[in-house]
Amino acid sequence: MPGTATLPRSDFAPLIQEVRAAGLLDRRTRRYAASVGLDLLLYGAVFALVAFVGDSWWQLALALPAAVLTTRLYFVGHDAGHGQIAGTRRVNRVMGLLVGNLAVGLSYGWWTDKHNRHHANPNHVDKDPDVGVGVLVWTTEQAADRRGAVARWLTRNQGRLFFPLLLLEGFNLKVSSVRSVIAAARGETGARQRRTALLEAVLLAVHVAAYLGLIFTVMSPGMAVAFVLLHQAILGVHLGCSFAPNHKGMPMPGPGERWDHLRKQVLTSRNVRGGLLTDWFLGGLNYQIEHHLFPGMPRPNLRRAQPLVRAHCERLGLPYTEEGLIESYAHALGHLHATGAPLR
């Protein structure tokens, strides 16, 4: 595994030329229009069915398809943040705000900023927000620095607690969205940033009012609370299962190491092999190596780009990691468990 890059940066140039020549960076506007339209239609239909069924425990069963379709819309917001959907930044931003803030209650601005920093330096402890210290830690150094009985207990057992903690991720994303928008509105930013924060706040407020208003109107209070908890819990697990295998347990660049773009993205990422069902369940992001090399590539094209990327890595003798779904989870959880070793 390389430390400071000694191989030429031009290693990436032949690959991007090949990918561009194959048309894999071209926008797929019609495909997105059809898939997003279908997702929104089904999303609305589920909540219409919730209202139609009436106050019944059968309504709770609808939390499962509601969570699955909410996750599909999260994937759309992800693609808009990368500029994959439309040819202009403005249209992608409008899509992100409508799908993210309004439809699912996720701050598009906060998430895009955080996710772009992750893409710029994946698995880099000092630069990637996804491996910063939080409820979980990602390095033994972070584990050794934990303070407080609760934090140390969490770290000792984080491998076992990972999936249970995902039950809270749906709520965590919403809380983080609200906090970020409030901070942006109150911060010492320019007038344009404050207007954007205000717009995001309004869209989030409309989402919350519509979501809770519908649920509490058509259900008894106890049933409504149960539905919200179940919906957000399944959403958190589905999202976590989609993103957890991508980088956890993969190499992490040291503070002074500088890798070229090709190695930075390939060595820190893991693909998950499988058929059409795996591709659908993970939103196509199981082609994580291709996505990180070409973040602007439309998500439906990632599968087609894989043979080109894998062959290029083989020519260079560069490790290309691809595992089955269960194996990838095992490695991710094994890494979390090993990281907590200093406290056990």
Steps between C-alpha positions, in 0.01 A plus 500: 500500500651838405585774742606825341412460133801432280316385188391756240168677535437431130399143593144631521503677162469191275208372707299820487558522125371145459197565719416824321535334160250234610248774578478404866529860622206615286184604684209254503222751548218280368604209719505723805167661410338157479659354813452809717142538379426137588663531842299813582180340374550190716610712797180702480293187444629339819395797712168521318450134590588580862212747501267260315555206735385705796592464865616139499809308601530407132624855448821408675578247229513790254799645689719247317421610141498861620857460631620322186358772274637773726843343454451505122442874523810541716692344211350760265609781731847344504513504119380859481778601739753350261346672198409169340140569408495815289752694296485818710587561861179696553270216392690247712474734798125547455460122476707455814296754697164360390591136553728548802348776709138481390438132427716321759607770749876499436697825469640496147761767577631333815513154350664612173774690682572207730489241223724699265763528774481124538554450127798735495687300766331164567605322820743781591462551875582871495292587194214253450200586724375142465793369708500776759433429866130466577292229660739260323875527451705370211861474622664360811640848570150642508390216727786559744400866533139426598387663822197426710352168608223495238731590209755239603230233537368583154847472351572168672183354352461698178538199275199337666305825524542614141174366359293591809639854477387519138143493632565861609669619181179624337438729798867601513491622140194713567641649821831575327312662212303731729807594704704578189229720349456692826876548531524622139213746551659640816860487384716780369449407137402704198145601416479231231593225747245626750228505232589143405485393865160669534371319190626168634339572837163573338512182292598291804216654702249421224626141488469451876155663511369291210656174622390527862172666407400208278615232743333649806182580306435148372633308801445502873787669691652171615480349152643815345802497732555131428484561123750788513741300715476194275526700177810690611661191653467293182620799297812529716583132466445501123719809452767361731503168318542688172797710610675293769681253267651773285808607700498351849801278554678630191844671509514842664764751380731629774516870590801568277413271211393636163359253250412586142130503406492147360658337805322723749162389370570137406697392807255646751184364334336160485254369242225256595433234240157362429225495244215735422346457846822611672531793259144606580531454877823701518383756246783421258747647750644153543718608204673730745840501331348622174285754684800645682712520187216666306260664749321685220427181308126419495439221749343266239831506308720380786438133424604553139817681605615221731670277238700797371613604848586148611703432185688829544586415860621155393729656239653719770518224762271706722286306752131505410288389795168330434318280750164338556240683707538291817880498473508879465285545813723254688810702415333829593380365836836329560674833451268671750556223753879510458500878535344474846772258617697760704202534735440128548 
